[in-house]
Amino acid sequence: MGITNWAGSQASSSVAVVDVERRSRARGVDAGDPNDLQSLRSIEEIVKSCRACNLCETRRNTVFGSGSATADWLLVGEAPGAEEDKQGLPFVGRAGQLLNNMLSSLGLDRGDAYIANVLKCRPPRNRDPMGEEVRKCEPYLHQQIGNIQPRIIIAMGRFAAQSLLKDTTPISRLRGQVHEYEKFGIPLIATYHPAYLLRSPLEKRKAWTDLVLARTTLEKPGEGA
């Protein structure tokens, strides 16, 4: 398996999604403070009622995350789109189908990974996230990472990469190397967002090399352990 599975394929409009396995890992902290480590279930309930920014006024559903709560692979995107907002699940449109194909090329099923976004609510008309929205929503993602404790993080797109790395370097320069998510010391690979790859298919080969780098990093003794 490899890049030929998806580099030249056209994504379909729907994708089967694995529901979130919400394994409770409560740490006895105040459920009202998103900066304390809580169970995934507690965080999701807080997100559902979150009104920290104006996106709560236009969302249909919050989009928390999906996949295995004990996954080695964590994939982080930017924000929900229209279909995600409708279903309340991440990456369920054409970009989600491409993401599934990318995972399959690595020998992974979607259920083997955990998939989330920096923002849990859809920005109107799919505009870029605003700085204040990212700052308000970031603590929820940090808690997800702390609970799941993945062995590798794939940051898809500039907003995910810059948020997790606290680095404004363009994604074209962040990709292709191993970074560290410092909060928990987890290896992080930045790559292009699947939606961008649908618009710029010639960049798919670069994304594939990023995924291979992630797999190689994960397989190194002592890495992501």
Buried (B, 14 or more C-beta within 10 A) or exposed (E): EEBEBBBEEEBEEEBEBBEBBBEEBEEEEEBEEBEBBBBBBBBBBBBEEBEBBBBEEEBBBBBBBBBBBEBBBBBBBBBBBEBBBBBBBBBBBBBBBBBBBBBBBBEBEBBBBBBBBBBBBBBEEEEEBBEEBBEBBBBBBBBBBBBBBBBBBBBBBBBBBBBBBEEEEEBEEBBEEBBEBEEEEBBBBBBBBBBBBBEEEEBBEBBBBBBBBBBEBBEEEEBBE
